[in-house]
Amino acid sequence: MTSPSRRLALAGPLLVLGYCVINSTKSVFEGSLVQHLSPEFIAFNSFVIAQAFYFFTCRDKKALTSVVRRLLTDVVALNISTAVCWIAVLYAFTVFEPAMANSVILGLVPSITILLGFKLRPGTKALPLELVAAAIMLAAMGYLVAMAWQGSSAIGNVPPGEIAFGLAACVLTATSLAGITYSTKRLSDGGMSVQQMMASRFVLLIASTFVILVARDSFGPYSPGNVGAILAISTVGVIISLYLLQQGIVRTEPITVSMLFGTNLVITYVAQFFDPRLHQSQATLIGIAAVSAAMLLGTWARWRDGRNAAEPAETEEALT
């Protein structure tokens, strides 16, 4: 029979995986949408709805204000990481196919998470197999960028300047994803609930995308189709999926979260079959397979380490 401690340990990864299923499908949808709507227009409208929902469903506004003031530095860090992540990934989709963009991003996230961990969570160290998995992901990322340079991605030939821009957007997204993971963990350790995090998370994202909209004059038409797409992204792709992710992160070690993000890739690749502008690329599939295998290796290593640590405690409890 599975012990309560093991069930609790499994709950976090399952919540993160639920987020990955929704997010991977949303990535393909957004990749198609940014071809005729600006990334900032999509992000601004989607997150205005999401922020309003989370704020008004947070019942105790006094407690929210108090915890935000007490943990202001980490709340600001979460806002900055969120804003950079969502804006940068949408711009990455304007250059790369969603599966390749996500592969490059996820190839970087574990290494960045490990490096940030030395500063932000010095008590938790990466396992040797997690370091191996991170190295494999970096190698796969390099391979995918080389394939895009050669025109072997699902989009075909991409000018070098656009590749450089897309790669920069991927680096920003990967860095901010690691920042989101650690900021969320620190806020949770400080006593902030998931609901309070969500109610205060998107303020900077909304403000920054509005500024970009005005500066670029990139407002799109509020047609029935566009409004329906934005509502779908906001309700399913943001409100539901991010709640699952936040709940998963507070129950899971950051490096495990970064490894689990790799499941996005397989689902995204399959979902791309429904986007007529893309032809499926064998080079992308090879890169996805390498990143996914490394993700499984890293996740297994952390699970095994947690199991080995739990067994002596369970044995001691049984003896007493």
N, C-alpha and C positions, 0 to 999 in steps of 0.2 A: 504493500500500500504506500502511495506517495505521501511523504511527510508534509506538514503545513509549510515548512521552510522551503522545500523544493517547489511546491505549488506556487508560492509567492515569488520565488526566483524565476519561474517560468512565465508568470503573468506579465512581467515587464517586456521581455522580448516579443511575446505574442501581441501586445498592444502596439509595439513599434512596427511589427510586421503588418498589422492592420492598416497603419498609416501608409506603409510602403505600397500596398495594393492600390489604395486610392490615389496616392501621389503619382505613381507610375502611369496610371491611366490618364490622370490630369495633365501630365507632362506632354503627352502626345496631342491632347486637345489644345493645350496652350501653344505648342509648337506650330500648329495650324493657324491658330487665332492671331498670333503676332505677325503673320504675313500681311494682314490688312488692318490691324489695330495696334497702336503703339503700346509697348510694355507698360509704360507709366499709366496709361489710360485704364488698362486692364487691372493693374495692381491697385490704383487709387479707388476705383469703384468697388472692387471686390472686398477690400479691407475696410472701407467705410462701413459697409454692411456688417462685416464680421466684428469690427470693434464695437459698433452700436449694440449688437447682440450680446457680446460678452460683458459689456459694461452694465447694461440694464438687467441682465440676469444675475449679476453679482449683488446679492441682497444687502449685505452689510457694507455700505459705502464708507462708513466711519472707520471700520477695520481696514478696508482697502487703503484709505488715505494714510492711516497710521503705519501700515507695513511698507508702503511705498516710500514714505519718508525715512523709515528706519533702514531700509535696504536700497536707498536711492542709487548708489553707485552700480550695483548689480542690475537694477531695473533699467538704468540707462544703457548698460552694456547689452542687455537683452534686446532693447529697442534698436540700438545701432546694428547689432548682428542681424536682427530680423529684417531691417530695412535694406541693408546691403545684400542679404541673401536673396530676397524675393525680386528685387530690381535686377540684380546681376544675372540670375538664372533665366529670367525672361529675355534679356538681351543675348544671352548665350544661345537661346533657341532661335534667334534670328539668323544665326550663322551655322550652327551644327544641327544635325538630326537629334531629337530628344535622347535616344539611346546612347549616342556617342557623347553628347554633352554631359549626361548623367554619369557615364563611365569615367570621363576625365575628372569630373568633380569628385566622385567617390574614390577614384584612384589617389586623390590627394588628401581626402578627409582623415583617414587613419593616421598618416604621418604627421599631419598638422595637430591632430588630437593628442598624439603622443608627445609632441614637442611642447604644446601648451600645458600638458599635464605636469611637467616638471615645475611649472610656476604656479598653476592654479590648484592642482591636487597632488602635492608632493608625497602624500601618504599612500597613493595608489600608483603602482609601477606597471608598465606594460610587460607582458609575459614574452619569453623568447619566441614562441610561435606567432604571437601577435606582431612582433617585429618582422618576422619572415613574411607574414601575410601582407603587411604594409609595404614591404619591398616589392613583392609580386605585383601589388596594385599599382605602384609607381611605374614598374616596367610595362605593365599593360597600358597605362595611361600614355606613356611615351610612344608605344606602338600605335595606338589609336590616332594620336596627333600626326604621326608620320603617314598613316594611311589617308588621313584627311588632306594632308599636304600633297599627296600623290593623286588625289581625286578618287579614292576608292571607297568613300563613305556613301551613304544612301542618297545624299544630296548631289554627289558628283564633284566636279571641279569647283573649288572655292579659292578666291584670290588670296595671296599671302597676307595682305593687310587685314582682311576679314578674319582669317585664321588667328592672327595675332590678337585681334580684338576679342574674338570668341574665347580664346585661351585665357586672356586676362579676366574676362567675365567669369569663367569657370574657377580660376584661382580665387577670386573674390568670394564666389559662392561657397567654395570649399572651406575657406578660412572662417567665413561667417557661420557656416554650419557647425564647425567645431566650437565657435564662440557661443552659439545658441545652446549647445549641449552643456557646456561648463557653466554658463550663466544660469540656466535652469536648475542645474544640480546645486549650485551655490545658493540660489533663492530658496530651493526646497530645504536645504540644510539650515537656512536661516528662519524657517517657519512660515514661508509664504505658500499658500495653497495654489493648486493648479488653476482654479477659477480666478484667483486674484492675479496670477501671472497673465492669463489671457485677457483680463479686463484692462490691463495696463501695458500690453505688449506692442501695439501697433500705432501708437501715437506718432512716433517719428517717421514711420513708413508712410502714413497718410500725409503728413506735412511735407515730406521730401518729394513724394510723387506729385503732389499738387504744384509745388514750385517748378518741377520739371515740366509739367503740363503747360503751365503758363509761359515758361521760358521758351519752350519749343513750339508752342501753339499746336499741340498734338492731340487735342480733344477729338474723339471719334463720335459718330452719330449714335444717338440712343434709339436705335431701331429695335423692333421686337426681337429680332434674332440676336443682336448684341446684348440686349438686356437679359434675355434668357440664358445666354452663355455666361454672363457675369454672375447671375444668380446661382447658376450651377457650380461655378468655381468657388463662390463665396460660401454657400451652404455645405456642399459636400467636400470640396477641395480644401477649404480653410477651416470652417467651424468644426466639422466632424473630424476631419483627418488630423488637424493640429491638436485637438483635445486628446485624441488617442496617443499622439506622439508625446505630448507633455506628460500624460499619465505614465507612459512607458519609460520616459527618461528618468523620472524620479524613482523608478524601481530598478534601474539598470545602470551598470557602470558605463561611463562615457565611451570607452574604447569598444565595448560590445555594441552600443548604439551605432557607432560609426561603421562597424562591420556589417550589421544587419541592414544598413541602408543599401547594401549591394543587391538585395533582392529586388529593388526597384528595376534593375537592369533587364532581367529576363522578361518581366511583365511588360516593361516599356517596349522592348524589342518585338514582342508578340503583338502589342497594341498598334505598332506602326504599320502592320499589314492593312489596317483600316484607313490609313492616310494615303490617298491616291497620289500625292505629290512625291512620295518616297518610294524608291526601289530598294529592296532588302540587300544589304551588303554582307558578304561572307567575312570581310575584314572586321566589321563591327561585331559580328557574332563571335569571332575568335577572341576579341578583346573582352567582350562581355563574359565569355566562359572563363577567362583567366581571372577577372576581377571577382566573379561569383565564387570560384573555387577558393580564392584567397580569403574571401569573406567567410566561407564555411569553415576554413581552417582556423581563422582567428576566433570565431564564435565558439567552435568546439573547444579550443584551448582555454578560453575563459570559463566555459561551462565545466570542463574537467577540473580546473583549478578550484572553482567554487564547490564542486562535489567533494573533492579531496579535503577541503577545509571544513565542510559540514559534517563529514563522517565521524571524526573524533569527538565532536561536540554531541552528536546523537548517541554515540556509544557511551559516553560519560553520563548522559542523561538517563539512558536505559539502565546503567549500573546503579544509579542512585534511586 
